[in-house]
Amino acid sequence: METVDHILYPGTYLVIDNVITFFFLSGNQYREPSLRAPSFDQLEEIATKLGLRFTDKDELKEYQAFIETFCEGFNAIDRLPEPTLPVKYPRFPGHRPKPEENPLNGWYVSARVVKLNRGK
């Protein structure tokens, strides 16, 4: 089994039992596409490094098409909106604490939470 320590950097991949399970992230998971399929040349290089034998280039192209389909599906899921719960009380954005409020620099954001005195 071969693994790569940092799979979130561009051009890295994770291999478990000779199965490539992660491909070429864009480097910024918040921009589309999050996951990019390797080019034919990159895939050929990966296959060679892993000792994978393909009978001809057409077989590797079929594998590349499968990977592209997988990446398209992953990116479609990645574009789905995050589920949110309905807001029951007004929200206030909070603020960065001033140095005198945060002498040990232990807080990134300070917020005030207020519950209305009605209902549940």
N, C-alpha and C positions, 0 to 999 in steps of 0.2 A: 504494500500500500504506500502511495506517495501522496503527501499533502503539501500545500503551500500555506505558509503562516498567515499572510495577509491577502485574503481573497477579495478585498474591496478596492484594490488598486488596479488601474487599467492594465489589461494584458495578462492578468493572472487567471489561474483556474485551479480547481480542486479535483483531484482524482482519487476515487475510492474503488479498489478492486478493478483497476483498468477501465473504469467508467468515468468519463469526464462529466462532472456534475455541475460545474459553474463556468461560464465563459465570459471573458472580456467585458467587464463592467465599464461604463462610460467614465467612471471616476467621480461622478457627481450623481448620487442616487436620487436627487430631487429634480433632475432634468430628464426629459424623455430622449431616447429610450434608456431605461436603467440597465438593460441587459442587451448586449450586442453579440450577434453570432460572429464567430471568427470568419475571416475571408478564406477562400479556398487554399491559398498558400499557407496561411496560419494553421488551418486544420491539417494540412499535409505535414507541416512541421511537427505539430503536436502528435499526430499519429506515428510519425517516425520516432520521436523521443520515447513514446510509450511502447514501441515495438508492435504496434497494430499493423496487420498486413491486409491491404485491400487488393483485390484481384485486378482492378483497373481503376482509372480515374472516374469512370461513370459511377462506380460503387461509392466512391468518396463524395461525389456530387450528390448522390441520393442521401447520404448521411448528412451532408451540409444542409440539404433541403429540410430534413427532419429537425435539425438543430434550429434553423431559421423559424420553423413553425412553432417549436417550443418557445423560442424567445418572443415571438409575436404574442403568444398566449400569456406568457409571464408579464410582458409589458402592458397587455390589455388589463390584466388583474391589477397591476401597479397603478394604472390610471383611474381605477374605481375610487369614488370618494370615500373618505373615512367615515364609518358610521358614527353618529353623534346622538346623544340623548337630549331630549327637550330641556331647555333651560327653565328652571322653576323660579329662580330669583335673578335680579339684575346682576350683571357681571361688571366688575371694574378692572381695568387693565393692570393695575399695580404700578410700581415704580422702582427704579434702582435706588436702594437706600443711600443716603448721604454718608460720608465717612464718619460723622459724629453719631449716626444711628447704627453704624456697623463697624465698630472699631477693630474687630478681628477679621473683617472681610469674610465673614461666614455666610452671608446672604447674597444671592444674586438678584432676587426680586423680592420686594415687600408688597403685600397685598392686604386688603381689609375685606373680611367676609362678614356679610350682614344677612341675617335671616329675618324675613318679614314676620310680624307678630299675628299673622292670620293664616288660616288653613292648616294643613298638615305639615 
